[in-house]
Amino acid sequence: MFFKRKSVYDMIVAGLGNPGQMYENTRHNVGFRVLDILAEQHNCKIIKQKNKALFGEATLKDNRVLLLKPQTFMNLSGEAITLFAKYYNIPPEKILIIFDDISLPTGKLRIRLSGSDGGHNGLKSVQLYLGQNYPRIKIGVGEKPHPDYDLSKWVLSKFSESDEKILKPSIKLAAEAAEKMVTHGYDEAIKLIANQ
């Protein structure tokens, strides 16, 4: 799947979400929000467009990183990520995916090195191309109000004012965890969120 040449980048950090103003600040777009914080902290603008994504380049300590926002809509996120991975010869274990998780309470973070898609359509697309062995940061966005509530309506809804207050520090912490994952590895990122 990947070329043999050495990549000019050490890692891809991809936030999942949907493009367009109507989706800003929805549950499905927390991955984009984390990338915005990372970009701001490292004087990077995620405005270049190529391969079905917006991207920017940042240096985290000595690591050259692509910050990536797929523009394919959530259900096809894997297409854009794979195009970059192939072009720059970046293996799945060096592709960090940040996304929303309805099975976690709002603002709760989880970090994993591999696993199933958990029913998340964005991850289904990613795993179609990359398999299951890539690192990920899950951001809790809360479960549906009741079992019969339409899932797509829920993940495309915006947070209440009270939930937004809980979420904001968690998004900032997720950005710190992403940076820690790039610069110091999985164990240090886990320690960072341990007391959350």
VOFIRO-356171 format. One record per residue (C-alpha): residue in one letter; y, z, x. Coordinates in steps of 0.2 Angstrom, whole numbers, padded with zeros to 4 digits, always signed. Each point is the difference from the previous one (the first is absolute). Last residue first. Layout:
AYZX
...
END
This chain:
Q+0070+0169-0047
N-0007+0011+0013
A-0012-0013+0007
I+0012-0014+0000
L+0004+0000+0018
K-0017+0006+0005
I-0008-0016-0007
A+0013-0011+0009
E-0005+0009+0016
D-0018-0004-0003
Y+0002-0018-0005
G+0009-0006+0016
H+0015+0005+0011
T+0013-0014-0001
V-0006-0011-0015
M-0007+0014-0010
K+0015+0011+0003
E+0011-0014-0006
A-0010-0001-0016
A+0000+0018-0002
E+0019+0001+0002
A+0002-0014-0013
A-0012+0010-0011
L+0011+0015+0002
K+0015-0009-0006
I-0009-0006-0015
S-0006+0017-0003
P+0018+0007+0001
K+0005-0013-0014
L-0015+0003-0011
I+0003+0018-0006
K+0018-0004-0005
E-0006-0017-0008
D-0013+0010-0010
S+0014+0010-0008
E+0011-0015-0004
S-0014-0009-0008
F-0009-0014+0011
K+0001-0018-0005
S-0013-0010-0009
L-0010-0014+0008
V-0015+0011+0004
W+0000+0007-0018
K+0001-0017-0009
S-0014-0007+0011
L-0011+0015-0005
D+0003-0001-0019
Y-0001+0018-0006
D-0017+0004-0009
P-0005+0013+0013
H+0016+0010-0003
P+0017+0002+0010
K-0008-0011+0014
E-0002+0009+0017
G+0013+0004+0012
V+0009-0011+0014
G-0010+0007+0015
I+0004-0009+0016
K-0015-0006+0009
I+0001-0004+0019
R-0012-0013+0007
P-0010-0004+0015
Y-0011-0015+0000
N-0019-0001-0001
Q-0004-0006-0018
G-0001-0019+0002
L+0015-0010+0006
Y+0001-0015-0011
L-0007+0006-0017
Q+0005+0017+0005
V+0018-0004-0001
S-0002-0008-0017
K-0010+0015-0007
L+0013+0011+0009
G+0014-0007-0011
N-0011+0001-0016
H-0003+0019+0003
G-0017+0004-0008
G-0003+0013+0014
D+0001-0015+0013
S-0015+0008+0010
G+0002+0010+0016
S+0007-0001+0018
L+0011+0009+0012
R+0007+0012-0013
I+0017+0009-0003
R+0004+0009-0016
L+0017+0005-0007
K+0006+0010-0015
G+0016-0006-0007
T-0005-0001-0018
P-0017+0007-0003
L-0014-0011+0007
S-0012-0012-0010
I+0014-0011-0004
D+0001-0006+0018
D+0015-0010+0007
F-0001-0010+0016
I+0002+0000+0019
I-0011-0012+0011
L-0002+0002+0018
I-0007-0015+0009
K-0006+0004+0018
E-0018+0004-0006
P+0000-0017-0009
P+0002-0010+0016
I+0017-0008+0005
N-0001-0017+0007
Y+0018-0005-0003
Y-0003-0015-0011
K-0016+0008-0008
A+0008+0016-0004
F+0016-0008-0006
L-0010-0011-0012
T-0011+0014-0005
I+0014+0011-0006
A+0007-0014-0010
E-0016-0004-0009
G-0005+0019-0002
S+0014+0004-0012
L-0006-0012-0013
N-0001+0013-0015
M+0016+0009+0006
F+0012-0015-0002
T-0001-0014+0013
Q+0016+0006+0009
P-0010+0011+0013
K+0012+0013+0009
L-0004+0001+0018
L+0007+0011+0015
L-0007-0009+0015
V-0002+0013+0015
R+0004+0000+0018
N-0006+0016+0007
D+0008+0009+0015
K+0009+0013-0011
L+0000-0008-0017
T+0007-0017+0003
A+0005-0010-0015
E-0002-0018-0006
G+0004-0005-0018
F-0009-0008-0014
L+0001-0008-0017
A-0016-0008-0006
K-0009-0016-0006
N-0003-0006+0017
K+0018+0001+0006
Q+0016+0008-0005
K+0012+0010+0011
I+0009+0014-0009
I-0009+0016+0004
K+0015+0007+0011
C-0003+0011+0014
N+0011+0014+0007
H-0015+0011+0003
Q+0004+0014-0013
E+0005-0013-0012
A-0016-0010+0002
L-0011+0015-0002
I+0010+0005-0016
D-0001-0017-0008
L-0019-0001+0005
V-0003+0016-0010
R+0009-0007-0015
F-0010-0016+0000
G-0016+0011-0001
V+0007+0009-0014
N+0001-0016-0010
H-0015+0002-0013
R+0008+0016-0007
T+0016-0010-0004
N+0016+0003+0011
E+0004-0019+0000
Y-0011-0010-0011
M+0014-0009-0010
Q+0009-0003+0016
G-0013-0012+0007
P-0015+0000+0010
N-0016+0011-0004
G-0007+0013+0011
L-0011+0004+0015
G+0007+0007+0016
A-0007-0008+0016
V+0001+0007+0018
I-0007-0013+0012
M-0005+0006+0017
D+0002-0003+0019
Y+0009-0016-0001
V+0001-0014+0013
S-0019-0003-0004
K-0012-0004+0014
R-0009-0016-0002
K-0018+0000-0007
F+0004-0006-0017
F-0005+0009-0016
M-0012-0004-0014
END
